[in-house]
Amino acid sequence: MYSTENNRKKDGFNGQKAIVLPRKIVESCESSPIIRNLFFTDIGFYPKAKYHYRKRPHGSSQHILIYCTDGAGWFEIDGHMINVKQGQFLYIPAGVPHVYGSQENDPWSIYWLHFKGEQASHIESLLTTMQHSCDCRSISYSEERIRLFDRIYATLETGYSADNLAYVNMCLWHFLSSFCYPDIFLLPQKQEYKDIMDVAVEYMLQNLHRPLQLQELAANAHISVSYFSALFKKKTGYSPLDYFNHIKIQKACQYLQFTKMHIKEIAYKLGIDDPFYFSRLFANVMGISPAEYRRKKEPHRILSAPPVLPV
């Protein structure tokens, strides 16, 4: 059941909390070289928001994310109405006309935020499916996601100092990443289950000290070489041996940064007998030689290692 025109309301729900950044603060965010790429303008939580209803015929000047943790609601875009239920989030890009509201007989509880910035539109493809620019997607519940939201909100409540704004808007990237990459965000909470690729990567990490062949990796996973290679590439975007070399180089970066071992020692420690081959491999991945990497390190600065995609 949907709310009638007489009882609809934008806010005013028991237990609600909301912060709308003043115009001058938004303008300061827009001019800040640190946070102008992505920043909040509004943020809040509406529990059991009965009769909640918003209609924006011309859309919003900000991007909107609504995360339903209880009850149900709905939204309408381009004449299409879609129901929103517990455990789903709704993303609406800036400038898109829309209407949304809470189900009257089972009102939703929602965490919501408005955000903008020079990079905000690039988040769209990560928050939606390929078919729709506005979408409603299911997502696993995470206490860490809620704690992160509460931390952001509590910080904003203490004021709009430059440090506070920088901190919360850096947290915004992390908060949005929990919706863009929910499986990776939840990874530390999934200790009880490991699929074939999890086992394969764990085996690689346990054997960084020696060379591995594709046949050995596939045998450890108890599947054929061709099937193992196809599964691994689909899951990680890398071939198994390329991935293994990347994590070897990641470990090499740590040795170069935090130890005084000679480059030849590091190569041997990573199961590579030929230090010249090791240097070529390192340069191919990192773009510079191991010696250059070590020379460029600065006090209190960790140079970036190649990204390892969680499996």
C-alpha positions in Angstrom: 0.0 0.0 0.0 1.3 3.4 -0.9 0.9 6.7 1.0 -1.9 9.1 -0.1 -1.3 12.7 -0.9 -2.7 13.8 2.4 -0.2 12.0 4.6 3.0 12.1 2.6 6.0 13.7 4.1 9.7 14.3 3.3 11.0 13.9 6.8 10.0 14.2 10.5 10.2 10.5 11.5 10.7 9.4 15.1 14.4 8.7 15.7 15.5 10.1 12.4 18.9 11.8 12.0 20.0 14.0 9.0 22.7 16.5 8.2 22.5 18.9 5.2 25.7 20.7 4.6 25.4 24.5 4.4 25.9 26.0 1.0 29.2 27.6 2.0 30.6 24.3 3.2 29.6 22.6 -0.1 31.3 25.4 -2.0 34.5 24.8 0.1 34.3 21.1 -0.8 34.0 22.1 -4.5 37.2 24.1 -4.3 39.2 21.7 -2.2 41.9 19.9 -4.2 41.6 17.0 -1.7 37.9 16.3 -1.7 36.4 18.0 -4.7 36.4 14.7 -6.7 33.8 13.1 -4.4 31.9 14.6 -1.4 28.7 14.5 0.7 26.1 17.2 0.5 23.4 15.4 2.6 23.4 12.3 4.8 20.9 10.7 7.1 19.0 7.7 8.5 15.2 7.4 8.6 13.9 4.5 10.8 10.4 3.1 10.0 9.7 6.1 7.8 6.0 5.7 7.4 4.5 7.9 4.6 7.9 8.9 3.4 7.6 10.4 -0.1 9.8 12.4 -2.4 9.1 13.6 -5.9 11.7 15.5 -8.0 10.3 16.2 -11.5 13.7 17.5 -12.6 15.9 15.2 -10.7 18.4 16.2 -8.0 21.6 18.1 -8.5 23.4 15.4 -6.6 23.6 11.7 -6.9 21.5 9.7 -4.5 22.0 6.4 -2.7 19.3 4.8 -0.5 20.0 1.7 1.4 17.0 -0.2 2.8 17.8 -2.2 6.0 14.2 -2.9 7.1 10.7 -2.8 5.7 10.0 -1.9 2.0 9.5 1.0 -0.3 9.4 1.8 -4.0 10.7 4.1 -6.7 9.5 5.3 -10.1 11.6 6.4 -13.0 10.6 6.8 -16.6 7.1 5.5 -15.8 8.5 2.3 -14.4 7.8 1.4 -10.8 10.1 -0.9 -8.9 9.7 -2.2 -5.4 12.5 -1.9 -2.9 12.8 -4.4 0.0 15.0 -5.0 2.9 18.6 -5.7 1.9 18.5 -3.7 -1.3 20.0 -0.3 -2.3 18.8 2.2 -4.7 21.0 4.5 -6.8 19.7 7.6 -8.7 22.1 9.6 -10.8 22.0 13.4 -10.7 19.5 15.1 -13.1 17.2 12.1 -13.5 13.5 12.8 -12.6 12.2 10.4 -10.0 9.7 9.6 -7.3 10.2 7.3 -4.3 8.5 6.4 -1.1 7.9 4.0 1.7 5.3 1.2 1.8 2.6 2.3 4.2 2.0 -1.2 5.7 5.7 -2.0 6.0 7.6 1.3 6.1 11.2 1.2 5.2 14.2 2.1 7.3 16.8 3.7 5.1 20.4 5.0 5.3 20.7 7.6 2.6 23.2 10.1 1.2 23.5 12.7 -1.5 26.9 13.2 -3.1 28.6 15.0 -6.0 32.0 15.9 -7.3 34.2 15.7 -10.4 34.4 11.9 -10.2 30.9 11.2 -8.9 29.5 10.3 -12.3 32.2 7.7 -12.8 30.8 5.8 -9.8 27.6 5.1 -11.7 28.7 2.1 -13.6 29.9 0.4 -10.4 26.6 1.0 -8.6 24.3 -0.1 -11.4 23.9 -3.0 -13.8 24.8 -2.8 -17.4 21.1 -2.5 -18.4 20.0 0.4 -16.2 21.5 3.8 -15.2 19.1 3.8 -12.2 18.8 0.6 -10.4 17.8 -1.4 -7.3 20.2 -4.1 -6.2 20.4 -6.7 -3.4 23.4 -6.6 -1.1 24.5 -8.6 1.9 24.1 -6.9 5.3 27.3 -5.8 7.0 27.7 -4.4 10.5 31.0 -2.8 9.3 29.1 -0.8 6.7 26.7 0.6 9.3 29.6 1.3 11.7 31.3 3.3 8.9 28.1 5.3 8.3 27.8 6.0 12.0 31.4 7.1 12.2 30.9 9.5 9.3 27.8 10.9 10.8 29.2 11.3 14.2 32.2 13.2 12.8 30.0 15.6 10.9 28.1 16.3 14.1 31.2 17.7 15.7 31.5 20.4 13.0 32.8 21.3 9.6 36.4 21.8 10.2 38.8 21.2 7.3 40.1 18.0 9.0 36.6 16.7 9.6 35.5 17.3 6.0 38.7 15.7 4.6 38.2 12.7 6.8 34.5 12.0 6.2 34.9 12.5 2.4 37.8 10.1 2.3 35.5 7.7 4.2 32.9 8.2 1.5 35.0 6.4 -1.1 35.2 3.4 1.4 31.5 3.5 2.1 30.6 3.6 -1.6 33.0 0.8 -2.3 31.0 -1.4 0.1 28.2 -1.2 -2.5 30.4 -1.3 -5.6 32.4 -4.3 -4.4 30.3 -6.0 -1.7 32.1 -9.4 -2.0 35.5 -7.9 -1.4 34.2 -5.6 1.4 32.7 -8.7 3.1 35.8 -10.8 2.5 37.2 -10.7 6.1 33.8 -11.9 7.3 33.9 -15.0 5.0 36.5 -17.0 6.8 34.3 -20.1 6.9 34.1 -20.5 3.1 36.8 -20.7 0.5 36.1 -21.5 -3.2 38.6 -23.1 -5.6 40.2 -19.8 -6.4 40.6 -18.8 -2.7 42.5 -22.1 -2.2 44.6 -21.5 -5.3 45.7 -18.0 -4.1 46.4 -19.3 -0.6 48.6 -22.0 -2.2 50.5 -19.4 -4.1 51.1 -17.3 -1.0 52.4 -20.4 0.8 54.8 -21.1 -2.0 56.3 -17.7 -2.9 59.7 -19.1 -2.1 59.7 -21.5 -5.1 58.6 -21.6 -8.7 55.2 -23.0 -9.5 54.0 -24.6 -12.7 50.4 -24.4 -14.0 50.0 -28.1 -13.8 50.8 -28.1 -10.1 48.3 -25.3 -9.4 45.6 -27.1 -11.3 46.4 -30.4 -9.6 46.1 -28.7 -6.2 42.7 -27.5 -7.2 41.8 -31.0 -8.4 40.6 -29.8 -11.9 42.1 -29.8 -15.4 44.7 -27.2 -16.4 42.4 -25.6 -19.1 39.4 -25.4 -16.7 41.6 -24.0 -13.9 43.1 -21.4 -16.2 39.7 -20.3 -17.5 38.2 -20.1 -14.0 41.1 -18.1 -12.6 41.2 -15.6 -15.4 37.4 -15.1 -15.1 37.6 -14.5 -11.4 40.8 -12.3 -11.2 41.4 -10.9 -14.6 44.9 -12.5 -14.7 46.3 -15.8 -15.8 47.4 -17.9 -12.9 51.1 -17.5 -13.5 50.8 -13.7 -14.1 49.0 -13.4 -10.8 51.6 -15.5 -9.1 54.4 -13.3 -10.5 52.5 -10.2 -9.3 52.3 -11.3 -5.8 55.9 -12.3 -5.9 56.7 -8.7 -7.0 54.4 -7.4 -4.3 56.5 -9.3 -1.7 59.7 -8.1 -3.3 58.5 -4.5 -2.9 58.1 -5.2 0.9 61.6 -6.7 1.1 63.1 -3.7 -0.8 61.2 -1.2 1.4 61.7 -2.8 4.8 64.9 -4.8 4.7 68.5 -4.4 3.7 68.7 -7.6 1.8 70.6 -7.6 -1.5 68.5 -7.8 -4.7 70.1 -11.2 -5.4 69.0 -12.4 -1.9 65.4 -11.2 -2.5 65.3 -13.0 -5.8 66.5 -16.3 -4.2 64.0 -15.8 -1.4 61.2 -15.7 -4.0 62.4 -18.8 -5.8 64.1 -17.1 -8.7 67.6 -18.3 -9.2 68.5 -15.8 -11.9 68.7 -12.2 -10.4 68.8 -10.7 -13.9 65.5 -12.4 -14.8 64.1 -11.2 -11.4 65.1 -7.6 -12.3 63.4 -7.9 -15.7 60.3 -9.3 -14.1 60.2 -6.6 -11.5 60.7 -3.8 -14.1 58.0 -5.3 -16.3 55.5 -5.2 -13.4 56.6 -2.0 -11.6 58.0 0.1 -14.4 61.3 0.6 -12.7 64.2 -1.7 -11.6 64.5 -3.1 -8.1 67.5 -0.8 -7.4 65.5 2.3 -8.6 62.6 1.3 -6.5 64.8 1.1 -3.4 66.5 4.4 -4.2 63.2 6.2 -4.7 61.8 5.2 -1.3 61.5 8.1 1.1 61.3 8.1 5.0 57.7 7.4 6.2 56.5 6.7 2.7 55.4 3.3 1.3 55.6 3.1 -2.4 52.7 1.3 -4.0 53.0 -2.4 -4.9 51.0 -3.9 -7.8 47.4 -4.4 -6.9 46.3 -7.9 -6.0 42.7 -8.5 -6.7 41.0 -10.4 -3.8 39.6 -13.8 -4.8 
